[in-house]
Amino acid sequence: MAEHACDLTERKIPALLDTLSAAYAEAGDFPRAISAAEEALNRARAFGDNDAVKLSENILASLHENIPYRQEPE
């Protein structure tokens, strides 16, 4: 579903790319997870969205250690 959402939005929404990276990581595909997270980070930087940049950086740090990123519910 995350792949479909990213396709529908032409991979322009950082939050959806972060979701896609999390899905790949949960499936154990860390190279694809890192690629999607890097894409999310680049999009967030292009939009000037500092909160999204920080989140993407946190996700990437986790993925580089081969640990899926999981956010606790609020």
KAMOPE-V554611 format. One record per helix or strand of 3 or more residues. SS is the DSSP state (H for helix, E for strand). FROM is the first residue (numbers start at 1). TO is the last residue. If there is no record, write none. Layout:
# KAMOPE-V554611
ss:SS from:FROM to:TO
ss:SS from:FROM to:TO
This chain:
# KAMOPE-V554611
ss:H from:2 to:8
ss:H from:14 to:26
ss:H from:30 to:47
ss:H from:50 to:64
